[in-house]
Amino acid sequence: QVALVESGGGLVQAGASLRLSCAASGRTFSIYAMGWFRQTPGLEREFVAAVTWSRGTTYYADSVKGRFTISRDNAKNTVFLQMSSLKPEDTAVYYCAARYNSGSFPTSGEYRYWGQGTQVTVSS
């Protein structure tokens, strides 16, 4: 089992920056990669970014490339999402997720564990 706890969400104005954190505990030695997804009411959960645990290889959705940066601190079992130049359309609940294998990183169904989510609201 892996437990994930997100933090860092909040209300910011357009153009601002925000950093989300996700702390993992439990069977973290088995984690292959971690990702961030987001969801707004009535829509499906959307892939944002992912990072492999050992090599630190990163993947991004086109909508956030150049604005968001995912990183990890293996010693602290924590993954971060640095968000810059935020837009109102970035408003969503952001979820952290962990997976034990490679595959399709944007596919939410391939992630085994999920955090409870943290709200990010960007005002115009």
Disulfide bonds with the S-S distance in Angstrom:
Cys22-Cys96 2.08
